[in-house]
Amino acid sequence: MDIPVERCHDGRTWPLAYRARAKARLEEPMSDSDLDLMVEKYHRALDAFVKGDPEQQKKLFSKRDDVTLANPLGPPARGSSAVEATMDRASSGLREGEPIRFERISGYVGTELAYIVEIEWARAKVGGSDEVSPIPLRVTTIFRREEGEWMVLHRHADPILSPRPIESIVQA
């Protein structure tokens, strides 16, 4: 019986079925129900955050030394206490806000790590203004399974939602 094979760049041959299985693993959609519940909690915690209360989100972040947060208001923070202080600063400028919607761009679930890429749409009163302002963010969140539960390991958010020329980021 002949098994279909392909020749690799190094001259070895592999059954074509190996490539199909590897590709299927790489393209595995998000389907972990525990992670879905975590993402739902995470989205609900944003409701309190845009009202000026970061406590619900703090509970969802890892307490380990390698936890990181990169928000659009300052440099990245590493470690639980620095991440929580960054959350306090960011939420202190928000009030009377609400999340509007979350647009999932991509996501992946592994056994120990998962990620989502989303556009978050919220609105809130910012600083001393009485006007409600839209707050759209491009967000990447990485989750890690810790003691059987998903926790946020890293969050990066920025306001870049449209193409920009390279000159827009060059510093003089």
C-alpha positions, 0 to 999 in steps of 0.5 A, spaced: 500 500 500 502 506 497 502 512 502 502 519 499 508 523 502 511 529 501 518 531 500 521 537 505 526 542 504 531 538 508 530 532 503 526 527 508 519 525 506 513 525 511 506 522 510 501 528 507 496 526 513 501 529 518 501 536 515 493 535 515 493 534 522 498 539 524 494 544 520 488 542 523 491 543 530 494 550 528 487 552 525 483 550 531 477 555 533 476 557 540 471 552 543 474 551 550 467 553 554 471 555 560 475 560 556 468 562 553 466 564 561 472 567 562 472 572 556 464 573 558 466 575 565 472 579 563 467 583 558 462 584 564 468 587 568 469 592 563 463 595 565 465 597 572 472 599 569 469 604 565 465 607 571 471 608 574 472 601 578 478 596 576 476 591 582 473 586 578 478 586 572 484 586 577 481 579 580 481 576 573 489 578 572 494 573 574 497 574 581 504 571 578 510 576 577 510 575 569 503 578 568 503 584 564 499 590 562 500 595 556 495 600 556 494 606 551 496 611 557 503 609 559 509 604 559 507 597 560 507 594 567 510 588 569 508 584 576 501 584 579 502 590 584 504 594 578 499 592 573 494 593 579 497 600 580 496 601 572 489 599 572 487 604 578 490 610 574 487 608 568 480 607 571 480 613 575 479 618 569 473 614 567 466 615 569 459 613 567 461 609 562 459 603 558 461 597 554 458 598 547 460 591 543 466 587 542 468 585 535 472 578 535 478 578 530 481 572 532 482 567 537 485 561 539 485 556 545 491 551 547 491 547 553 495 552 557 495 558 553 489 562 549 488 569 546 483 573 543 484 579 539 478 584 539 476 591 538 472 594 544 467 599 543 466 603 550 463 610 551 465 614 558 465 621 561 473 622 561 476 626 566 472 632 568 468 633 562 461 632 562 460 629 555 460 622 553 466 620 549 467 614 545 473 609 546 475 604 541 481 600 542 484 594 539 486 589 544 490 583 544 489 579 551 493 572 553 490 568 558 493 562 561 490 556 565 493 557 573 490 552 578 485 550 573 482 556 571 483 561 566 487 568 568 489 574 564 496 573 563 497 579 558 493 585 555 495 590 550 490 595 548 491 601 543 487 606 539 490 604 532 484 602 528 486 605 521 492 605 517 497 610 519 504 612 515 510 610 518 512 617 519 506 617 525 510 613 529 517 616 528 520 620 534 525 626 533 
